[in-house]
């Protein structure tokens, strides 16, 4: 299982990015979580089969309608301890 922690910068809050990412992750079978950060970014933990994680990362580069993704910072991470993909409270 491949796991990545990502931080997405741009116009990513107030455009439905978290709900969109929840739907995409569930469609692709990716586990983890997504949340808004106080600095205006969206942070997520993505884990699953390499092809599914890469497909979600590729989709995140465009994001949902109304979003503008300027940059995605990515690092390897430990897989989540809970199954499924969920939306966490803003942090």
PDB file of N, CA, C and O in Angstrom:
ATOM      1  N   UNK A   1       0.852  -1.186   0.000  1.00  0.00           N
ATOM      2  CA  UNK A   1       0.000   0.000   0.000  1.00  0.00           C
ATOM      3  C   UNK A   1       0.890   1.238   0.000  1.00  0.00           C
ATOM      4  O   UNK A   1       1.811   1.360   0.808  1.00  0.00           O
ATOM      5  N   UNK A   2       0.604   2.135  -0.903  1.00  0.00           N
ATOM      6  CA  UNK A   2       1.334   3.393  -1.025  1.00  0.00           C
ATOM      7  C   UNK A   2       0.563   4.486  -0.269  1.00  0.00           C
ATOM      8  O   UNK A   2      -0.659   4.568  -0.386  1.00  0.00           O
ATOM      9  N   UNK A   3       1.269   5.324   0.506  1.00  0.00           N
ATOM     10  CA  UNK A   3       0.606   6.407   1.245  1.00  0.00           C
ATOM     11  C   UNK A   3       1.363   7.716   1.039  1.00  0.00           C
ATOM     12  O   UNK A   3       2.591   7.754   1.113  1.00  0.00           O
ATOM     13  N   UNK A   4       0.619   8.780   0.780  1.00  0.00           N
ATOM     14  CA  UNK A   4       1.175  10.116   0.567  1.00  0.00           C
ATOM     15  C   UNK A   4       0.392  11.130   1.379  1.00  0.00           C
ATOM     16  O   UNK A   4      -0.833  11.052   1.475  1.00  0.00           O
ATOM     17  N   UNK A   5       1.105  12.083   1.963  1.00  0.00           N
ATOM     18  CA  UNK A   5       0.461  13.241   2.580  1.00  0.00           C
ATOM     19  C   UNK A   5       0.685  14.391   1.612  1.00  0.00           C
ATOM     20  O   UNK A   5       1.810  14.640   1.181  1.00  0.00           O
ATOM     21  N   UNK A   6      -0.403  15.096   1.271  1.00  0.00           N
ATOM     22  CA  UNK A   6      -0.290  16.186   0.313  1.00  0.00           C
ATOM     23  C   UNK A   6      -0.864  17.476   0.894  1.00  0.00           C
ATOM     24  O   UNK A   6      -1.743  17.459   1.756  1.00  0.00           O
ATOM     25  N   UNK A   7      -0.341  18.586   0.397  1.00  0.00           N
ATOM     26  CA  UNK A   7      -0.849  19.910   0.726  1.00  0.00           C
ATOM     27  C   UNK A   7      -1.102  20.612  -0.600  1.00  0.00           C
ATOM     28  O   UNK A   7      -0.199  20.738  -1.428  1.00  0.00           O
ATOM     29  N   UNK A   8      -2.343  21.069  -0.798  1.00  0.00           N
ATOM     30  CA  UNK A   8      -2.745  21.658  -2.069  1.00  0.00           C
ATOM     31  C   UNK A   8      -2.947  23.155  -1.877  1.00  0.00           C
ATOM     32  O   UNK A   8      -3.735  23.583  -1.034  1.00  0.00           O
ATOM     33  N   UNK A   9      -2.223  23.947  -2.671  1.00  0.00           N
ATOM     34  CA  UNK A   9      -2.290  25.403  -2.585  1.00  0.00           C
ATOM     35  C   UNK A   9      -3.020  25.971  -3.797  1.00  0.00           C
ATOM     36  O   UNK A   9      -3.020  25.367  -4.870  1.00  0.00           O
ATOM     37  N   UNK A  10      -3.636  27.126  -3.621  1.00  0.00           N
ATOM     38  CA  UNK A  10      -4.353  27.810  -4.686  1.00  0.00           C
ATOM     39  C   UNK A  10      -5.722  28.233  -4.190  1.00  0.00           C
ATOM     40  O   UNK A  10      -5.909  28.477  -2.998  1.00  0.00           O
ATOM     41  N   UNK A  11      -6.686  28.320  -5.109  1.00  0.00           N
ATOM     42  CA  UNK A  11      -8.073  28.595  -4.715  1.00  0.00           C
ATOM     43  C   UNK A  11      -8.721  27.234  -4.494  1.00  0.00           C
ATOM     44  O   UNK A  11      -9.366  26.682  -5.387  1.00  0.00           O
ATOM     45  N   UNK A  12      -8.536  26.702  -3.280  1.00  0.00           N
ATOM     46  CA  UNK A  12      -8.976  25.341  -2.979  1.00  0.00           C
ATOM     47  C   UNK A  12      -9.952  25.270  -1.809  1.00  0.00           C
ATOM     48  O   UNK A  12     -10.461  24.194  -1.494  1.00  0.00           O
ATOM     49  N   UNK A  13     -10.214  26.393  -1.170  1.00  0.00           N
ATOM     50  CA  UNK A  13     -11.234  26.430  -0.124  1.00  0.00           C
ATOM     51  C   UNK A  13     -12.418  27.239  -0.623  1.00  0.00           C
ATOM     52  O   UNK A  13     -12.256  28.232  -1.333  1.00  0.00           O
ATOM     53  N   UNK A  14     -13.618  26.800  -0.240  1.00  0.00           N
ATOM     54  CA  UNK A  14     -14.830  27.488  -0.665  1.00  0.00           C
ATOM     55  C   UNK A  14     -15.295  27.095  -2.053  1.00  0.00           C
ATOM     56  O   UNK A  14     -16.187  27.735  -2.609  1.00  0.00           O
ATOM     57  N   UNK A  15     -14.705  26.048  -2.625  1.00  0.00           N
ATOM     58  CA  UNK A  15     -15.067  25.604  -3.977  1.00  0.00           C
ATOM     59  C   UNK A  15     -15.511  24.134  -3.994  1.00  0.00           C
ATOM     60  O   UNK A  15     -15.671  23.552  -5.067  1.00  0.00           O
ATOM     61  N   UNK A  16     -15.710  23.534  -2.812  1.00  0.00           N
ATOM     62  CA  UNK A  16     -16.157  22.139  -2.744  1.00  0.00           C
ATOM     63  C   UNK A  16     -15.050  21.115  -2.940  1.00  0.00           C
ATOM     64  O   UNK A  16     -15.322  19.969  -3.295  1.00  0.00           O
ATOM     65  N   UNK A  17     -13.800  21.520  -2.710  1.00  0.00           N
ATOM     66  CA  UNK A  17     -12.675  20.625  -2.966  1.00  0.00           C
ATOM     67  C   UNK A  17     -12.744  19.374  -2.099  1.00  0.00           C
ATOM     68  O   UNK A  17     -12.526  18.271  -2.601  1.00  0.00           O
ATOM     69  N   UNK A  18     -13.043  19.518  -0.808  1.00  0.00           N
ATOM     70  CA  UNK A  18     -13.064  18.346   0.087  1.00  0.00           C
ATOM     71  C   UNK A  18     -14.156  17.358  -0.301  1.00  0.00           C
ATOM     72  O   UNK A  18     -13.908  16.153  -0.334  1.00  0.00           O
ATOM     73  N   UNK A  19     -15.355  17.843  -0.595  1.00  0.00           N
ATOM     74  CA  UNK A  19     -16.437  16.938  -0.990  1.00  0.00           C
ATOM     75  C   UNK A  19     -16.117  16.249  -2.311  1.00  0.00           C
ATOM     76  O   UNK A  19     -16.388  15.060  -2.480  1.00  0.00           O
ATOM     77  N   UNK A  20     -15.537  17.005  -3.252  1.00  0.00           N
ATOM     78  CA  UNK A  20     -15.130  16.434  -4.533  1.00  0.00           C
ATOM     79  C   UNK A  20     -14.073  15.344  -4.314  1.00  0.00           C
ATOM     80  O   UNK A  20     -14.147  14.269  -4.909  1.00  0.00           O
ATOM     81  N   UNK A  21     -13.090  15.634  -3.455  1.00  0.00           N
ATOM     82  CA  UNK A  21     -12.028  14.675  -3.206  1.00  0.00           C
ATOM     83  C   UNK A  21     -12.571  13.422  -2.518  1.00  0.00           C
ATOM     84  O   UNK A  21     -12.111  12.316  -2.805  1.00  0.00           O
ATOM     85  N   UNK A  22     -13.522  13.576  -1.633  1.00  0.00           N
ATOM     86  CA  UNK A  22     -14.163  12.435  -0.976  1.00  0.00           C
ATOM     87  C   UNK A  22     -14.817  11.525  -2.013  1.00  0.00           C
ATOM     88  O   UNK A  22     -14.656  10.305  -1.960  1.00  0.00           O
ATOM     89  N   UNK A  23     -15.549  12.112  -2.949  1.00  0.00           N
ATOM     90  CA  UNK A  23     -16.191  11.306  -4.008  1.00  0.00           C
ATOM     91  C   UNK A  23     -15.160  10.615  -4.895  1.00  0.00           C
ATOM     92  O   UNK A  23     -15.307   9.436  -5.215  1.00  0.00           O
ATOM     93  N   UNK A  24     -14.115  11.344  -5.292  1.00  0.00           N
ATOM     94  CA  UNK A  24     -13.080  10.762  -6.151  1.00  0.00           C
ATOM     95  C   UNK A  24     -12.330   9.639  -5.442  1.00  0.00           C
ATOM     96  O   UNK A  24     -12.065   8.596  -6.038  1.00  0.00           O
ATOM     97  N   UNK A  25     -11.992   9.848  -4.185  1.00  0.00           N
ATOM     98  CA  UNK A  25     -11.274   8.818  -3.423  1.00  0.00           C
ATOM     99  C   UNK A  25     -12.119   7.559  -3.292  1.00  0.00           C
ATOM    100  O   UNK A  25     -11.614   6.449  -3.463  1.00  0.00           O
ATOM    101  N   UNK A  26     -13.395   7.725  -2.993  1.00  0.00           N
ATOM    102  CA  UNK A  26     -14.275   6.562  -2.869  1.00  0.00           C
ATOM    103  C   UNK A  26     -14.433   5.844  -4.207  1.00  0.00           C
ATOM    104  O   UNK A  26     -14.475   4.615  -4.254  1.00  0.00           O
ATOM    105  N   UNK A  27     -14.520   6.605  -5.284  1.00  0.00           N
ATOM    106  CA  UNK A  27     -14.643   6.009  -6.619  1.00  0.00           C
ATOM    107  C   UNK A  27     -13.405   5.188  -6.968  1.00  0.00           C
ATOM    108  O   UNK A  27     -13.509   4.132  -7.590  1.00  0.00           O
ATOM    109  N   UNK A  28     -12.230   5.679  -6.564  1.00  0.00           N
ATOM    110  CA  UNK A  28     -10.966   5.021  -6.897  1.00  0.00           C
ATOM    111  C   UNK A  28     -10.526   3.983  -5.862  1.00  0.00           C
ATOM    112  O   UNK A  28      -9.562   3.252  -6.088  1.00  0.00           O
ATOM    113  N   UNK A  29     -11.227   3.918  -4.733  1.00  0.00           N
ATOM    114  CA  UNK A  29     -10.844   2.968  -3.687  1.00  0.00           C
ATOM    115  C   UNK A  29      -9.641   3.415  -2.869  1.00  0.00           C
ATOM    116  O   UNK A  29      -8.899   2.585  -2.343  1.00  0.00           O
ATOM    117  N   UNK A  30      -9.446   4.734  -2.760  1.00  0.00           N
ATOM    118  CA  UNK A  30      -8.331   5.287  -1.987  1.00  0.00           C
ATOM    119  C   UNK A  30      -8.798   5.522  -0.553  1.00  0.00           C
ATOM    120  O   UNK A  30      -9.915   5.987  -0.324  1.00  0.00           O
ATOM    121  N   UNK A  31      -7.942   5.199   0.401  1.00  0.00           N
ATOM    122  CA  UNK A  31      -8.233   5.421   1.815  1.00  0.00           C
ATOM    123  C   UNK A  31      -7.538   6.675   2.299  1.00  0.00           C
ATOM    124  O   UNK A  31      -6.619   7.170   1.645  1.00  0.00           O
ATOM    125  N   UNK A  32      -7.970   7.196   3.446  1.00  0.00           N
ATOM    126  CA  UNK A  32      -7.306   8.348   4.051  1.00  0.00           C
ATOM    127  C   UNK A  32      -8.281   9.401   4.511  1.00  0.00           C
ATOM    128  O   UNK A  32      -9.376   9.088   4.979  1.00  0.00           O
ATOM    129  N   UNK A  33      -7.878  10.665   4.375  1.00  0.00           N
ATOM    130  CA  UNK A  33      -8.700  11.778   4.849  1.00  0.00           C
ATOM    131  C   UNK A  33      -8.326  13.070   4.116  1.00  0.00           C
ATOM    132  O   UNK A  33      -7.296  13.154   3.447  1.00  0.00           O
ATOM    133  N   UNK A  34      -9.197  14.071   4.267  1.00  0.00           N
ATOM    134  CA  UNK A  34      -8.967  15.398   3.694  1.00  0.00           C
ATOM    135  C   UNK A  34      -9.501  16.436   4.678  1.00  0.00           C
ATOM    136  O   UNK A  34     -10.503  16.207   5.355  1.00  0.00           O
ATOM    137  N   UNK A  35      -8.812  17.589   4.750  1.00  0.00           N
ATOM    138  CA  UNK A  35      -9.277  18.681   5.618  1.00  0.00           C
ATOM    139  C   UNK A  35      -8.749  20.015   5.113  1.00  0.00           C
ATOM    140  O   UNK A  35      -7.732  20.074   4.422  1.00  0.00           O
ATOM    141  N   UNK A  36      -9.456  21.089   5.468  1.00  0.00           N
ATOM    142  CA  UNK A  36      -8.980  22.452   5.227  1.00  0.00           C
ATOM    143  C   UNK A  36      -7.985  22.811   6.308  1.00  0.00           C
ATOM    144  O   UNK A  36      -8.092  22.351   7.445  1.00  0.00           O
ATOM    145  N   UNK A  37      -7.011  23.642   5.945  1.00  0.00           N
ATOM    146  CA  UNK A  37      -6.039  24.153   6.906  1.00  0.00           C
ATOM    147  C   UNK A  37      -6.261  25.659   7.081  1.00  0.00           C
ATOM    148  O   UNK A  37      -6.783  26.328   6.189  1.00  0.00           O
ATOM    149  N   UNK A  38      -5.864  26.168   8.225  1.00  0.00           N
ATOM    150  CA  UNK A  38      -6.047  27.597   8.529  1.00  0.00           C
ATOM    151  C   UNK A  38      -5.280  28.492   7.564  1.00  0.00           C
ATOM    152  O   UNK A  38      -5.638  29.657   7.389  1.00  0.00           O
ATOM    153  N   UNK A  39      -4.227  27.966   6.933  1.00  0.00           N
ATOM    154  CA  UNK A  39      -3.431  28.783   6.015  1.00  0.00           C
ATOM    155  C   UNK A  39      -4.024  28.856   4.607  1.00  0.00           C
ATOM    156  O   UNK A  39      -3.405  29.424   3.708  1.00  0.00           O
ATOM    157  N   UNK A  40      -5.230  28.279   4.403  1.00  0.00           N
ATOM    158  CA  UNK A  40      -5.895  28.357   3.105  1.00  0.00           C
ATOM    159  C   UNK A  40      -5.633  27.169   2.196  1.00  0.00           C
ATOM    160  O   UNK A  40      -6.158  27.117   1.084  1.00  0.00           O
ATOM    161  N   UNK A  41      -4.828  26.211   2.648  1.00  0.00           N
ATOM    162  CA  UNK A  41      -4.556  25.027   1.843  1.00  0.00           C
ATOM    163  C   UNK A  41      -5.538  23.906   2.191  1.00  0.00           C
ATOM    164  O   UNK A  41      -6.284  23.990   3.166  1.00  0.00           O
ATOM    165  N   UNK A  42      -5.517  22.874   1.381  1.00  0.00           N
ATOM    166  CA  UNK A  42      -6.225  21.635   1.678  1.00  0.00           C
ATOM    167  C   UNK A  42      -5.153  20.576   1.888  1.00  0.00           C
ATOM    168  O   UNK A  42      -4.236  20.439   1.077  1.00  0.00           O
ATOM    169  N   UNK A  43      -5.273  19.828   2.978  1.00  0.00           N
ATOM    170  CA  UNK A  43      -4.324  18.775   3.312  1.00  0.00           C
ATOM    171  C   UNK A  43      -5.027  17.429   3.226  1.00  0.00           C
ATOM    172  O   UNK A  43      -6.201  17.314   3.576  1.00  0.00           O
ATOM    173  N   UNK A  44      -4.312  16.414   2.763  1.00  0.00           N
ATOM    174  CA  UNK A  44      -4.921  15.087   2.643  1.00  0.00           C
ATOM    175  C   UNK A  44      -3.892  13.997   2.848  1.00  0.00           C
ATOM    176  O   UNK A  44      -2.702  14.191   2.603  1.00  0.00           O
ATOM    177  N   UNK A  45      -4.366  12.850   3.300  1.00  0.00           N
ATOM    178  CA  UNK A  45      -3.588  11.622   3.376  1.00  0.00           C
ATOM    179  C   UNK A  45      -4.242  10.648   2.413  1.00  0.00           C
ATOM    180  O   UNK A  45      -5.431  10.353   2.535  1.00  0.00           O
ATOM    181  N   UNK A  46      -3.472  10.148   1.455  1.00  0.00           N
ATOM    182  CA  UNK A  46      -3.983   9.240   0.433  1.00  0.00           C
ATOM    183  C   UNK A  46      -3.241   7.926   0.541  1.00  0.00           C
ATOM    184  O   UNK A  46      -2.011   7.913   0.592  1.00  0.00           O
ATOM    185  N   UNK A  47      -3.967   6.816   0.579  1.00  0.00           N
ATOM    186  CA  UNK A  47      -3.329   5.511   0.674  1.00  0.00           C
ATOM    187  C   UNK A  47      -4.111   4.487  -0.129  1.00  0.00           C
ATOM    188  O   UNK A  47      -5.339   4.535  -0.196  1.00  0.00           O
ATOM    189  N   UNK A  48      -3.385   3.562  -0.736  1.00  0.00           N
ATOM    190  CA  UNK A  48      -4.024   2.509  -1.507  1.00  0.00           C
ATOM    191  C   UNK A  48      -3.085   1.956  -2.554  1.00  0.00           C
ATOM    192  O   UNK A  48      -1.868   2.127  -2.472  1.00  0.00           O
ATOM    193  N   UNK A  49      -3.656   1.296  -3.531  1.00  0.00           N
ATOM    194  CA  UNK A  49      -2.860   0.767  -4.631  1.00  0.00           C
ATOM    195  C   UNK A  49      -2.219   1.933  -5.381  1.00  0.00           C
ATOM    196  O   UNK A  49      -2.823   2.994  -5.534  1.00  0.00           O
ATOM    197  N   UNK A  50      -0.997   1.721  -5.842  1.00  0.00           N
ATOM    198  CA  UNK A  50      -0.233   2.794  -6.482  1.00  0.00           C
ATOM    199  C   UNK A  50      -0.997   3.463  -7.624  1.00  0.00           C
ATOM    200  O   UNK A  50      -1.006   4.690  -7.720  1.00  0.00           O
ATOM    201  N   UNK A  51      -1.633   2.682  -8.484  1.00  0.00           N
ATOM    202  CA  UNK A  51      -2.351   3.259  -9.626  1.00  0.00           C
ATOM    203  C   UNK A  51      -3.505   4.144  -9.168  1.00  0.00           C
ATOM    204  O   UNK A  51      -3.746   5.198  -9.757  1.00  0.00           O
ATOM    205  N   UNK A  52      -4.218   3.729  -8.127  1.00  0.00           N
ATOM    206  CA  UNK A  52      -5.353   4.510  -7.629  1.00  0.00           C
ATOM    207  C   UNK A  52      -4.882   5.809  -6.983  1.00  0.00           C
ATOM    208  O   UNK A  52      -5.474   6.864  -7.209  1.00  0.00           O
ATOM    209  N   UNK A  53      -3.820   5.738  -6.181  1.00  0.00           N
ATOM    210  CA  UNK A  53      -3.283   6.936  -5.529  1.00  0.00           C
ATOM    211  C   UNK A  53      -2.780   7.919  -6.586  1.00  0.00           C
ATOM    212  O   UNK A  53      -3.032   9.120  -6.488  1.00  0.00           O
ATOM    213  N   UNK A  54      -2.073   7.416  -7.587  1.00  0.00           N
ATOM    214  CA  UNK A  54      -1.564   8.284  -8.649  1.00  0.00           C
ATOM    215  C   UNK A  54      -2.705   8.910  -9.453  1.00  0.00           C
ATOM    216  O   UNK A  54      -2.615  10.070  -9.858  1.00  0.00           O
ATOM    217  N   UNK A  55      -3.779   8.146  -9.687  1.00  0.00           N
ATOM    218  CA  UNK A  55      -4.937   8.692 -10.406  1.00  0.00           C
ATOM    219  C   UNK A  55      -5.580   9.831  -9.615  1.00  0.00           C
ATOM    220  O   UNK A  55      -5.994  10.834 -10.197  1.00  0.00           O
ATOM    221  N   UNK A  56      -5.667   9.679  -8.283  1.00  0.00           N
ATOM    222  CA  UNK A  56      -6.246  10.746  -7.465  1.00  0.00           C
ATOM    223  C   UNK A  56      -5.313  11.960  -7.431  1.00  0.00           C
ATOM    224  O   UNK A  56      -5.780  13.098  -7.488  1.00  0.00           O
ATOM    225  N   UNK A  57      -4.024  11.733  -7.340  1.00  0.00           N
ATOM    226  CA  UNK A  57      -3.076  12.853  -7.384  1.00  0.00           C
ATOM    227  C   UNK A  57      -3.188  13.620  -8.706  1.00  0.00           C
ATOM    228  O   UNK A  57      -3.154  14.851  -8.716  1.00  0.00           O
ATOM    229  N   UNK A  58      -3.318  12.904  -9.799  1.00  0.00           N
ATOM    230  CA  UNK A  58      -3.482  13.547 -11.103  1.00  0.00           C
ATOM    231  C   UNK A  58      -4.768  14.364 -11.139  1.00  0.00           C
ATOM    232  O   UNK A  58      -4.772  15.493 -11.629  1.00  0.00           O
ATOM    233  N   UNK A  59      -5.862  13.800 -10.623  1.00  0.00           N
ATOM    234  CA  UNK A  59      -7.138  14.522 -10.587  1.00  0.00           C
ATOM    235  C   UNK A  59      -7.033  15.770  -9.717  1.00  0.00           C
ATOM    236  O   UNK A  59      -7.629  16.798 -10.038  1.00  0.00           O
ATOM    237  N   UNK A  60      -6.278  15.692  -8.614  1.00  0.00           N
ATOM    238  CA  UNK A  60      -6.140  16.832  -7.700  1.00  0.00           C
ATOM    239  C   UNK A  60      -5.406  17.995  -8.349  1.00  0.00           C
ATOM    240  O   UNK A  60      -5.581  19.139  -7.929  1.00  0.00           O
ATOM    241  N   UNK A  61      -4.598  17.733  -9.354  1.00  0.00           N
ATOM    242  CA  UNK A  61      -3.880  18.821 -10.029  1.00  0.00           C
ATOM    243  C   UNK A  61      -4.844  19.760 -10.755  1.00  0.00           C
ATOM    244  O   UNK A  61      -4.528  20.929 -10.975  1.00  0.00           O
ATOM    245  N   UNK A  62      -6.009  19.250 -11.124  1.00  0.00           N
ATOM    246  CA  UNK A  62      -7.047  20.077 -11.751  1.00  0.00           C
ATOM    247  C   UNK A  62      -8.098  20.486 -10.719  1.00  0.00           C
ATOM    248  O   UNK A  62      -8.527  21.640 -10.686  1.00  0.00           O
ATOM    249  N   UNK A  63      -8.509  19.535  -9.877  1.00  0.00           N
ATOM    250  CA  UNK A  63      -9.514  19.808  -8.858  1.00  0.00           C
ATOM    251  C   UNK A  63     -10.907  19.925  -9.449  1.00  0.00           C
ATOM    252  O   UNK A  63     -11.107  19.682 -10.639  1.00  0.00           O
ATOM    253  N   UNK A  64     -11.871  20.300  -8.612  1.00  0.00           N
ATOM    254  CA  UNK A  64     -13.249  20.444  -9.067  1.00  0.00           C
ATOM    255  C   UNK A  64     -13.438  21.760  -9.820  1.00  0.00           C
ATOM    256  O   UNK A  64     -12.563  22.625  -9.793  1.00  0.00           O
ATOM    257  N   UNK A  65     -14.591  21.912 -10.499  1.00  0.00           N
ATOM    258  CA  UNK A  65     -14.881  23.200 -11.150  1.00  0.00           C
ATOM    259  C   UNK A  65     -14.817  24.336 -10.124  1.00  0.00           C
ATOM    260  O   UNK A  65     -15.314  24.199  -9.006  1.00  0.00           O
ATOM    261  N   UNK A  66     -14.217  25.431 -10.505  1.00  0.00           N
ATOM    262  CA  UNK A  66     -14.097  26.589  -9.615  1.00  0.00           C
ATOM    263  C   UNK A  66     -12.798  26.629  -8.838  1.00  0.00           C
ATOM    264  O   UNK A  66     -12.434  27.671  -8.292  1.00  0.00           O
ATOM    265  N   UNK A  67     -12.093  25.510  -8.779  1.00  0.00           N
ATOM    266  CA  UNK A  67     -10.812  25.483  -8.069  1.00  0.00           C
ATOM    267  C   UNK A  67      -9.687  25.919  -9.004  1.00  0.00           C
ATOM    268  O   UNK A  67      -9.796  25.827 -10.227  1.00  0.00           O
ATOM    269  N   UNK A  68      -8.616  26.392  -8.398  1.00  0.00           N
ATOM    270  CA  UNK A  68      -7.379  26.671  -9.123  1.00  0.00           C
ATOM    271  C   UNK A  68      -6.240  26.113  -8.275  1.00  0.00           C
ATOM    272  O   UNK A  68      -5.967  26.624  -7.189  1.00  0.00           O
ATOM    273  N   UNK A  69      -5.590  25.090  -8.756  1.00  0.00           N
ATOM    274  CA  UNK A  69      -4.491  24.468  -8.025  1.00  0.00           C
ATOM    275  C   UNK A  69      -3.185  25.074  -8.526  1.00  0.00           C
ATOM    276  O   UNK A  69      -2.838  24.948  -9.700  1.00  0.00           O
ATOM    277  N   UNK A  70      -2.468  25.730  -7.623  1.00  0.00           N
ATOM    278  CA  UNK A  70      -1.196  26.348  -7.965  1.00  0.00           C
ATOM    279  C   UNK A  70      -0.016  25.414  -7.696  1.00  0.00           C
ATOM    280  O   UNK A  70       0.979  25.426  -8.421  1.00  0.00           O
ATOM    281  N   UNK A  71      -0.144  24.610  -6.646  1.00  0.00           N
ATOM    282  CA  UNK A  71       0.981  23.762  -6.245  1.00  0.00           C
ATOM    283  C   UNK A  71       0.473  22.633  -5.363  1.00  0.00           C
ATOM    284  O   UNK A  71      -0.460  22.817  -4.581  1.00  0.00           O
ATOM    285  N   UNK A  72       1.090  21.461  -5.492  1.00  0.00           N
ATOM    286  CA  UNK A  72       0.844  20.337  -4.590  1.00  0.00           C
ATOM    287  C   UNK A  72       2.182  19.902  -4.022  1.00  0.00           C
ATOM    288  O   UNK A  72       3.071  19.485  -4.764  1.00  0.00           O
ATOM    289  N   UNK A  73       2.327  19.998  -2.708  1.00  0.00           N
ATOM    290  CA  UNK A  73       3.501  19.480  -2.013  1.00  0.00           C
ATOM    291  C   UNK A  73       3.160  18.065  -1.559  1.00  0.00           C
ATOM    292  O   UNK A  73       2.069  17.816  -1.045  1.00  0.00           O
ATOM    293  N   UNK A  74       4.090  17.153  -1.749  1.00  0.00           N
ATOM    294  CA  UNK A  74       3.800  15.738  -1.507  1.00  0.00           C
ATOM    295  C   UNK A  74       4.949  15.098  -0.741  1.00  0.00           C
ATOM    296  O   UNK A  74       6.119  15.371  -1.010  1.00  0.00           O
ATOM    297  N   UNK A  75       4.600  14.240   0.220  1.00  0.00           N
ATOM    298  CA  UNK A  75       5.616  13.469   0.942  1.00  0.00           C
ATOM    299  C   UNK A  75       5.046  12.093   1.254  1.00  0.00           C
ATOM    300  O   UNK A  75       3.831  11.906   1.314  1.00  0.00           O
ATOM    301  N   UNK A  76       5.939  11.138   1.449  1.00  0.00           N
ATOM    302  CA  UNK A  76       5.493   9.806   1.818  1.00  0.00           C
ATOM    303  C   UNK A  76       5.026   9.822   3.263  1.00  0.00           C
ATOM    304  O   UNK A  76       5.504  10.625   4.065  1.00  0.00           O
ATOM    305  N   UNK A  77       4.086   8.933   3.601  1.00  0.00           N
ATOM    306  CA  UNK A  77       3.499   8.916   4.938  1.00  0.00           C
ATOM    307  C   UNK A  77       3.156   7.488   5.333  1.00  0.00           C
ATOM    308  O   UNK A  77       3.220   6.566   4.519  1.00  0.00           O
ATOM    309  N   UNK A  78       2.793   7.326   6.595  1.00  0.00           N
ATOM    310  CA  UNK A  78       2.284   6.054   7.084  1.00  0.00           C
ATOM    311  C   UNK A  78       0.826   5.926   6.658  1.00  0.00           C
ATOM    312  O   UNK A  78       0.098   6.918   6.667  1.00  0.00           O
ATOM    313  N   UNK A  79       0.387   4.728   6.285  1.00  0.00           N
ATOM    314  CA  UNK A  79      -1.023   4.536   5.905  1.00  0.00           C
ATOM    315  C   UNK A  79      -1.958   4.873   7.069  1.00  0.00           C
ATOM    316  O   UNK A  79      -1.553   4.809   8.229  1.00  0.00           O
ATOM    317  N   UNK A  80      -3.194   5.227   6.762  1.00  0.00           N
ATOM    318  CA  UNK A  80      -4.165   5.542   7.829  1.00  0.00           C
ATOM    319  C   UNK A  80      -4.479   4.291   8.647  1.00  0.00           C
ATOM    320  O   UNK A  80      -4.350   3.166   8.165  1.00  0.00           O
ATOM    321  N   UNK A  81      -4.891   4.509   9.883  1.00  0.00           N
ATOM    322  CA  UNK A  81      -5.241   3.384  10.758  1.00  0.00           C
ATOM    323  C   UNK A  81      -6.703   2.982  10.601  1.00  0.00           C
ATOM    324  O   UNK A  81      -7.084   1.872  10.972  1.00  0.00           O
ATOM    325  N   UNK A  82      -7.517   3.868  10.059  1.00  0.00           N
ATOM    326  CA  UNK A  82      -8.937   3.574   9.859  1.00  0.00           C
ATOM    327  C   UNK A  82      -9.220   3.343   8.381  1.00  0.00           C
ATOM    328  O   UNK A  82      -8.631   4.005   7.526  1.00  0.00           O
ATOM    329  N   UNK A  83     -10.121   2.402   8.070  1.00  0.00           N
ATOM    330  CA  UNK A  83     -10.462   2.153   6.667  1.00  0.00           C
ATOM    331  C   UNK A  83     -11.331   3.270   6.092  1.00  0.00           C
ATOM    332  O   UNK A  83     -11.929   4.052   6.831  1.00  0.00           O
ATOM    333  N   UNK A  84     -11.390   3.329   4.777  1.00  0.00           N
ATOM    334  CA  UNK A  84     -12.243   4.301   4.096  1.00  0.00           C
ATOM    335  C   UNK A  84     -11.565   5.649   3.941  1.00  0.00           C
ATOM    336  O   UNK A  84     -10.407   5.832   4.316  1.00  0.00           O
ATOM    337  N   UNK A  85     -12.317   6.592   3.376  1.00  0.00           N
ATOM    338  CA  UNK A  85     -11.833   7.952   3.175  1.00  0.00           C
ATOM    339  C   UNK A  85     -12.829   8.879   3.839  1.00  0.00           C
ATOM    340  O   UNK A  85     -14.035   8.749   3.628  1.00  0.00           O
ATOM    341  N   UNK A  86     -12.340   9.817   4.640  1.00  0.00           N
ATOM    342  CA  UNK A  86     -13.244  10.680   5.389  1.00  0.00           C
ATOM    343  C   UNK A  86     -12.780  12.128   5.362  1.00  0.00           C
ATOM    344  O   UNK A  86     -11.627  12.439   5.062  1.00  0.00           O
ATOM    345  N   UNK A  87     -13.705  12.979   5.680  1.00  0.00           N
ATOM    346  CA  UNK A  87     -13.450  14.415   5.776  1.00  0.00           C
ATOM    347  C   UNK A  87     -13.232  14.753   7.248  1.00  0.00           C
ATOM    348  O   UNK A  87     -14.117  14.526   8.073  1.00  0.00           O
ATOM    349  N   UNK A  88     -12.074  15.289   7.579  1.00  0.00           N
ATOM    350  CA  UNK A  88     -11.763  15.667   8.953  1.00  0.00           C
ATOM    351  C   UNK A  88     -12.132  17.129   9.196  1.00  0.00           C
ATOM    352  O   UNK A  88     -12.243  17.911   8.252  1.00  0.00           O
ATOM    353  N   UNK A  89     -12.320  17.495  10.462  1.00  0.00           N
ATOM    354  CA  UNK A  89     -12.548  18.903  10.770  1.00  0.00           C
ATOM    355  C   UNK A  89     -11.334  19.737  10.348  1.00  0.00           C
ATOM    356  O   UNK A  89     -10.210  19.237  10.293  1.00  0.00           O
ATOM    357  N   UNK A  90     -11.577  20.990  10.058  1.00  0.00           N
ATOM    358  CA  UNK A  90     -10.485  21.883   9.668  1.00  0.00           C
ATOM    359  C   UNK A  90      -9.447  21.937  10.768  1.00  0.00           C
ATOM    360  O   UNK A  90      -9.768  21.881  11.955  1.00  0.00           O
ATOM    361  N   UNK A  91      -8.207  22.046  10.357  1.00  0.00           N
ATOM    362  CA  UNK A  91      -7.125  22.046  11.346  1.00  0.00           C
ATOM    363  C   UNK A  91      -6.120  23.128  11.115  1.00  0.00           C
ATOM    364  O   UNK A  91      -5.156  23.246  11.872  1.00  0.00           O
TER     365      UNK A  91
END
